Amino acid sequence: MASETYGIISLLPALFAIVLTLVSRQVLLSLFAGIWIGATILVGWNPVTGAAHSLQLVIDNITASFNSKLLLFTFLSGAMLGMIFLSGGMNALAKRIISRIRTRRQAELGTSILGMLIFVDSYASTMITGSVMRPITDQFDISREKLAYLLDSTTSPVVSIAVVSTWVGFEVGLIREQFDALGIDQSAFVVFLQSIPFRFYSLLAVALVFIVVTTGWSFGPMKRAEKRAQETGKVLRDDADPLLETREEDIVTPDHVDSRWWYFAAPIVVLVAVTGLGLLTSGGWPGVAPVEALKDAATADAILWGVFSACALLLAILVGHARVELEDISDSIFEGFKMVMFPVAILSLAWTIGSVSEALGVGPYVVSIAQGVITAELLPAVVFLAAAIISFSIGTSWGTMGIMFPVAVPLAFNLGAPLAGAIGAILTGSLFGDHCSPISDTTVLSSMFAGADHVDHVNTQIPYAVLCGTVATGLFLASGYGVSPLPLVAVGVVALVAAAYGLSEHTTVTMPRVFGSDAD
């Protein structure tokens, strides 16, 4: 059966896995159940054959080139963190930062700014910011749910619009591919820049972070999480299951080691520098312009080179300067591997259920519904919502972009709608759905490096994401009727302030948890 004939059934595997995950809190079993249902549909509704096909799909996704490199990156990230814990460098840097941070607000603001400053890659930003700021936010009784939200909302939204990042080459490449196919004589990079003011969700997500940080307002399940942390000192709720199992205190720094802050800073600088250089050189720089190089960059290779170089430097520091025994280093590396085993399992199954949803034709189905009601004026809002639904269902913003571009850009071109607005709607809509989806890799990594319970992170973040998405939908509707995007962004920020105030502790409104138990 062709994928486009599955219709609404194509949504079943992802929605079943998402709902079961959030209700049962059994992430791995829920994801595999969704994969099994999807595989059973694909093989003609035979559950036994579907089970066998499920295993093959998992293997196919793990061994895919990009995915296998990302898994290796995750393992090496764990090894790197294990050695950093052993060196005591993170604790030494945290002490220096804590001496300058005196309030919860400053700790949250520092986390947000650091997440934005590391704009080269969303994975690297999440890892570095979470690792540095977790012990600091713990000291100020900031809930792990809040930390995970700050990580998730100041990494991908910023990286997606940064002109030098692992995202820009992919995004510009998608634009150019459609321009070539349609015979559009415009610079793909220039249109990419023109689309930035239309990235309403991305811009509002970052704005909301600074609104809630500077005002101290919180709402929904996050309000209860923050109240628990402030009143009891519990940064995690009772019976929480944080993704990052190993803590810094689980790896003891030898007594003879005089921990230095640069034991942590130097590997991080190398990680960022080698990743950036890898992006450029893998794309042909200096033989081609940086923008062209980023378009053709090998993203997975670059981040892998970066983390490997950081690990090599750490090993040299531990052996050559800190004089740590090789046995202790080896033990810390394996402790680091333990940190990432569960996230690796989740990522593997999340990729697989995403591929199952794609095979069932989620993208064409959602787009076919949108095409039935679309006009030039409604196109930006419809494209934004369609991208959000697809991204939520398959758990990947990049995959959603790949699905949406061949449909939405030609549609906008034929309807005479502004291309920058349509492209901005695709790119930021993909991020909106990704932020809400518990099977998204960036959502998983945010939970992991915040040391948060994954379901708690999803529960607490969804109200914030939905608020930004709702306002963004209204802005896209207005932009479709010719309103300039920059004034709309200003209007959107004002709307966020008003809504956040209305939903915060300044009123008697208390939103329920989105899924799962209400107990903290």
Secondary structure, 3 states (H helix, E strand, C coil): CCHHHCHHHHHHHHHHHHHHHHHHCCHHHHHHHHHHHHHHHHCCCCHHHHHHHHHHHHHHHHHCHHHHHHHHHHHHHHHHHHHHHHHCHHHHHHHHHHCCCCCHHHHHHHHHHHHHHCCCCHHHHHHHHHHHHHHHHHHCCCCHHHHHHHHHHHCHHHHCCCCCCCCHHHHHHHHHHHHHHHCCCCCHHHHHHHHHHHCHHHHHHHHHHHHHHHHCCCCCHHHHHHHHHHHHCCCCCCCCCECCCCCHHHCCCCCCCCCCCHHHHHHHHHHHHHHHHHHHHHCCCCCCCHHHHHHCCCHHHHHHHHHHHHHHHHHHHHHHHCCCCHHHHHHHHHHHHHHHHHHHHHHHHHHHHHHHHHHHCHHHHHHHHHHCCCCCCCHHHHHHHHHHHHHHHHCCHHHHHHHHHHHHHHHHHHHCCCHHHHHHHHHHHHHHHHHHCCCCHHHHHHHHHHCCEHHHHHHHHHHHHHHHHHHHHHHHHHHHCCCCHHHHHHHHHHHHHHHHHHHCCCCCCCCCCCCCCCCC
